[in-house]
Amino acid sequence: MSAVPDRSGRRVGLGDFRRQVRAEWTKFRTVRGWVAAMAAAALVTVLLGLLSASGSYASCGAGPVEVACPLPPVGPTGEAVNDKFFFVHRPLTGDGAITVRLTSLTGRIRKPDVAPGRLNLVSGVVPWAKAGVMVKESTGQGSPYAAVMMTGEHGVRMQHDFIHDVAGRPGGVSQRSPRWLRLTRSGDTLTGYESADGTNWTRISSATLAGLPRTVRVGLFATSPGDLTVTRGDLGGSVAAARFTEATGEFDRVEVRGETPGGWRDDDIGATAGPDGAVHHPGRAGRSGDVFSVTGTGDIAPATEGPTPERPLSGMPVGLVLVIVVSVMFITAEYRHGLIRTTLLAGPRRGRMPAAKALALGLITFAAALPATTITFTVGGRILRANGNALLPVSPLTQVRIVVGTAALFALAAVLALALGALLRRSVSAVIATVVAVVVPHVVATTSVLPDSAAQWLLRVTPAAGFAVLQSIPAYPHVLGHYAPIAGFYPLPPAAGLAVLAGYAALALGAAALRLRRTDA
């Protein structure tokens, strides 16, 4: 074990530091008020989370009867997906290919009504409107697929299994400048190509759909997600709304190679009927020889809207405030009662005292927070589902990351509070400073108070960046969404957000240790 001599000549090493940490742990547990407050923070987190979940109900109309909302379709890798489009398809057995020429991509967008009861539909396509060719395992929602498509503003793309997106050439499509698209199948491998003239082809990408059955569906499709508009709310925050759109792809020179047992068939994938039995915003298709017109609405993409599994943890900032109070008192009580000199003399190196306190406090806080976040997340999620809330599914690894990451957030905030207490040496000042640095930016950024840009800035540069560990649904570049803190999306990845909080805690702790060396005898 390595060791260094202190000023008295004694050898100081890891064993001494362990004894310091153990002494701080003993000191914490012998003060009943601190233990009770830490337990209260855990209990408040659980109670507020379960209370919030218990009061959250959701139902969907089915005529005169209210029923539980249906669960969203689930993609091949377990994520919730949107899988709604119009599909003109036929069976393909074994290897083969489909080649088409896309001559136009047009559409309609509903804008705010200019007169009551009069629809305001204008011509145009949204950026992620799509029309192209597809090979899909079946017509069931969420089934594996690969597609080559033209989009409204993002050029040619190859996408597969909802979450994967590869860009082809940019640009648009018109009668004067059509775009050729091709998708080939060889076993489980699908390869996409594009061409400007139907002779010279450029490979876009390949995708492997493991377990693809011998007979699949191959054909043409069109779809168009809602026209997303974000406006300022009455309190200054953002309000998002999506309006109806549809896209129409015009195809000719349609050629399918391979064994195709059966003719063309039309399916409005994901279409839902209202109480009167009529399909809401139905798609459609027309055909004349090898010329096809396909119109659809919806999207083929991961679902980013809906109740998320971290909702029961919405009350954890209140528990966090209690943790901050305890953490500050853990150090300021020694200054207030004149015990700091005794603590410093008990250790061979005074600069290590903040680190020993921080490690002991961080472990204590993590140990108290982990059961609380586990219970809140797990039981709260069950309550929400029992109340009819169709929570978006996430992977077990994501669930563990949220639970453990939230406990780590508690621990790092406790260390930051401890460090500020050592720097300011006044309980009230240190508590206010920590709450303002950690809790207030999160509350302000996730409510309808600030514009999205200001809210995102706050959650990038302040210790509140650590709240990014709560986000369960990622933001996808190929999905148009309201990716703002008020909608549950943070500007930094979970690990990066925690790193920002940890950086602030480390800087404050270093400053506290430096001050101890300079000012305390």
N, C-alpha and C positions, 0 to 999 in steps of 0.2 A: 504494500500500500504506500503510495507516495505521500510525502508530508513536507511541510515547510515550517521553519522556525518562526514563532511570534517574537514580539519585542522582549519577552522575558526569557527567551531561549528555549521554551518548550516546543516540542514537535507537534504541529497541527495537521491533521489529515482528515480523511473521510470519517473515521470513527468519532472524532470530536463533532463533526457536523451532524452526524446521525444523533448524537446525544443532544445537540441543540434542538433538532427537530422533535425528538421525543419529549424534551422538556416543554417545548411550545404546545405540543399535543396535550400533555398533562395539564398545563396551565389552562388551556381552553376548556377541557372537560371538567375541571374543578369549579368553574364559574357557572353555576346553574342557569343564570340568566342568559348567557351566550348559547348554551346548549338548547335551552327552551326556545330562544328566538330562531335558531337555525332549524329546529324541528317545526316551528310555526311557519317558517318560510316554505318548507316542503309541504306542509299540510295546506296552506293557503293555495299553493300552486295546484294541488290535487282538487281541492274543493271548488275553486273557481272554474277549473277546467271541466269538471263533471257537471257543475251547475249550468255552465254555458251549453254543454252538449245536451243536457236534459231539456233545456228550453228551446232547442232548435228542431223544428219539425218541417217536413217537406212532403208534399203529395202531388199527384198529377191527376188531372181530370180524365175520367172515362165515362162520358155522358153525365148522368146525375150522380155518379158514385166517384168518390175520391179514392185513388189507389196509390200504393207506393210507386215512386218514380223508378222506371226501369234502369238497370245498370248499363253504363255505356259499353259498346263493343270493346273487346280486348284484342290487341294485336299479337303477332307471333312471339314477341319478347315480353309480353305481360303488361304493356302500357295501355291506358285507355286511348281509343282512337275515334276519329270521325271517318266513316266509310260510307259516304253517300254520293252517288253519281249515277249517270245514265250510261248503260253498258249495252252495246250491240255486239253479240258474241256468238261463237260456235265452238263445239268441242275440238280439241286437238289432242291426238293420241301419239305419244312418242315425240321424237324430235321434229322440229319444223320452224317456220318463221312467218311473220306477217310484215308486209311492206305496204305503205300508203303514201299518198301525196296529200298534204294538208294545204288547202288553197286559201282558207280564211279562218280567222278566229274573231268572232264578234260576240256581242252580248248586250244585256240590258241591266241597268242599275236603278234601284228605286231611291229617289231623293226625297227630302222632306216635301210633304204635300203643300202645294201653293193655294189650294182651296179645299175646304172640308169635304171629305168623301170622294175626292178626285185623286186617283193615283198619279204620281209624278214619276214616270218611267222614262229614263233617258238612255240613249245608245252609249255603249262603252263597255270595257272589261276592266275588272280589278287586277292588281298586279299578279296575284296568284291564281287567276282563272286558268284552267287547264283543259287541253284537248289533245288526244293522241292515241297510242296503241298500248295494249295491256295483255299480259298473260297472268291469269289468276287461278289459284288452286280450285276455287269454287265461287259461287255467287254469294256465299255466306259472308256477312260483315266480319271484318277482322281477319279473314283468311289471307295467307301469304300471296304476294303479287310482285310483279316488276312491270314498270311502265316507262315508255319514252313519250315525251309530250312537248308541246309548245305552251308557253305561259303568257300571261298578259303583258308583263314587263320584264321578265327574267330570262327570256330566251328559251332555248331548248334545254330540257333537263331529263335525267334518268333518275327515277326514284324507285325504291323498293321497301316493302315491309314498313311503310309509314314514316320511319325515323331516318331513313337514308336518302341523301339527295346529292347528285353530282351534276355540275353545270356542263352544258354543251356550249354551242356557239350562241352569242347574244343576238339581238335583233328580233324583228317581228316577221309577220307572214302576210302575204296579200296575193291577189290573182296574178300580179306581175312578178312577184317574188315568192313562189310557193316553197314549202319545206318538205322534203321527203324524210320519212321516219321508218325505221326498221327495228324489229325485236326478234331475236333468234333464240331458240331453245335447243340445248344439247344436254340431255340428262337433267341434272338439277341446276345447270348454269344458264342464266339468261344474259344476253349481250345486246346492248343498245347501240344503234348507229343513226347518223343523220347525213343528209346530202342536200346540196342545192340543186342538183340536176338529175338525180336518180341514177347516175353513173359512177361518180366519184364519191365514195363513202368514207366517213370519219367515225371511228369507234369512240363512243362516249364513255362507257364503263361496262363492267360485268357484275352480276350478283349471283350468289349461290343460295338457292332456296332449298335447304336440306329437307329431305322427305317429300319432295314434290311428287304427287301421284302421276301415274303414266298418262292419264287423261286429264287435261286441264281445260280452262276456258280461255279463248283467245279472241280479241276483237278491238273495237273502237270505243272510246269513252269521252265524256265531257262533264265538267263540273265547275263550280264557281263558289268560293266562300263569300261570306257576307262583306259588304262594304263597311269597313270599320272607320268610324269617326270618333275623335276624342275632343271633347269640349271642356271649357272651364266651368266648374260648378259654382254654386252660389257662395261657397266658403273659400273658393280659390283653388281647390283641388280639381282633378280631372274626372270626367264622366265619359265612359265609352259606350257606344251603341253600334250594332251591326245591322245593316239593312239588306233586304233581299237583292240578290243578283243572280244572273244566269249567263251561261256561256254556250255558244254554238260553234261547233267545228264542222267545216265543210271538207269532205274527203273524196278523192277519186283515185283511180289506179290501184284499187285495193286488191292485194294478192296474198293468199294464204297458201304456204307450201307445207306439205306433210299430210298425214292421215287425218281427215276431218269428217268423221262419221256423223252427219247431221247438218241441218241448215242453220241460217242465222236466226237469232232470237233476241228480243228486246227485254231488258230488265231495268227497272228503276231501283237500283240498289239502295237500301236504307230508307226508302220512302215510307212515310207514316200517314195513316188515315185519321181524319178527325172523327168527332162523334157522329157525323152524318155519313161516314164511310168514304168520303171523298179524300183523295190524296192531296196533301198540302204542297203547293208548288211542284206539280209533277214535271218530270222530264219528258222528252219525246224524241222521236227519230223518224227520218224519211229515207227512202231508198229508190233509186232509179238506175238499174243496171249495176255498174260498179261505183256509182256516185252515192255517197251517204251524207246525210246531215244529222248530226247528233247534238241535242241540247240537254244540258243538265245543270243542277244546282246542288250545292253542298261542298264537301271537301274530302280529300283522301290524305289524311295527315294525323299526327298525334293530337289528342284532345288536350287543350290547355285551359279550358274553362270548366268550372264546376266546383263543388265542395271538395276540399283537399284534406288529407288525413291529419295534417298538423293543426287543424282548427281547435281541438281541445286545449292546445298549449297557448291559446290567446291570452289567458290570465297570468302567464308566468312573469310579466314585468312587475306585478305587485309582489310576488314572492322574491323577485330579484332585489327590490328596494329593501326588503327586510334583511336579505343577505348583506347588502351594502352597509346597512346600519351596524350589524354585528361585526363585520370586517373592520370597519373604522374604529369601533370601540375596542377591538382586540389590541390595537396599538395605542390609541389615544388614552385609554384608561391607565396605562403605565406612566404616561407623562403627567396625567392629572393627579395621580396618587404618588408621584415621585419615585416610582419603582423602576424607571428606565435604567438608572445607573446600576442597580442590582442585576438587571438582565444583561447589561453589557459586561459587567465584571464576571458573570457566570460563564461567558464564552471567551475563548482565547483571542478571537478576532471580532471586533465590533462590527466590521463591515459585513460579516456573514449573518448577523442577527436578522436583518430584513429578509434575506433569502430563506433562512430557517423558518421564520414566521410564515412567509409566503407559501413555502412548500407544505407546511403543516396545515395552514388554513385552506389551501387549494385542495388538498386531499380530503379534508373534513367536508368541505362544501360539495365536492364531487360525490362523495359517499352519501351525503344527504339528498342531493338533487337527483341522482340516477334513479333510485326507486320512485321518487315523485314523478319524474318525467315518464318513466316506464308505465306506471299506473295510469297517469293522466292520458297518455297517448293511446294505450291499449284499451282501457275501459271506456274512455271518452269516445273512441272510434266505434266501439260496439254500441254505445248508446245512440250515437248519431245514426248508425245504420238501422237500428231498431226503430228510430223515429222517422224512417222513410228517406233519409239523406243518402243519395247514391254517391258515395265518396269515390273519387278517382283512385284506381288501384296503383300502387307503387311496389317496387320489388322489396323483398325482405332486407336486402342490403341497405336500401334507402331508408327503410324504417329504423334500422339499427343506427344509421348515421344521424338521423334526426334526434333520436332518444339520447344517444351518447354525446352528440354534438351540443345539445341543449344543456346537458349536465356540465360539459366543458365550458360552455358560455357562462354558467353560474360561477364556476371555479375561477375563470380568468377575470370576471368582473369583481369577484371577491379580492383577488390579488391586487387589482388596480385600486380598489377602495382602500386596501391596507396601505399601499404605497403612498397614496394621496394623504392618508391619515398621518403617516410618518413624516411627510413633507410639511403639511399644514399644522399638524399637532393640535388641531381643534376639531372636535367631533362634528359640530354643525356644519362648519365650512367644508370639511372633507366629504360629508354625506351629500351636501348640496352639489359640490363639484362633480362627484361621481355620478349622481343621478342625472345631472345636466349633460354630462359627457356620454353616458351609456343609454339611459332610459328615454330621456326627453327626445333626442333625435329620432329614435325609432317610433315613438308615439306620434310625433308630428309628421313624419314621413309616410306613415301608413294610414293616416286619416285624411279627410278631404280639406286640407289646409294649404298645402304647398303645391305649386306646379310640379309635374313629374320630373323635370330636369333638376329642380332644386332638391326634391326628395331623394333622387338618386345620388346627387352630390353629397348630401348629408350621410348617406349610408355607404359612401366610399371612403370618406376622409375622417370620420369620427369613430370612436370605439364601438358605436352602435352597428358598425359593419358586421360584427359577430353574429347578429341576428340572421344573417344569411343561412345559417345552419338549419333554419326552420323550413326553407323552401324545399318542397318535395317534387314539383313538376318543373322540368327545365324549360328554358326558352329556346325555341327552335328557329334557326334563321329562315327556314323555308315555310314557316307558318306565321301568318299575320295575326298578331295578338296584342293585347294591351299589357305589355311587359313593364309594369310600373309597380312600385312598392305597395300602393293602395290595392293592387290586384294580387299581391302575394309574391311578386317577382323582385328579387334583389339585384343590384348592379354587379355584385361580385359573386363568384362561386363560393360554396360553403366553406371550403378550406381556406380560401383567400380571405374571406370575411373574418374567420376566426384568427387568422394570422395578423390581421390589422389590430384586432383587440389585444392579442398577445404581445404585439409590438409596443402598443401603448403601455401595457402592464409592465413589460420589461424595462422600458425607458423610465417610467415613474419609479420602479423599484431600484434601478441604478442610481437615479438622482437621490432617492432616500438614503441609500447606502453611502453615497458621497457626502451628503450632509452630516450623517452620523460621524463619519471619520473626521470631519473638519470642526464640528461644533461641540460634540459631546466628549467630555473628559473620560 
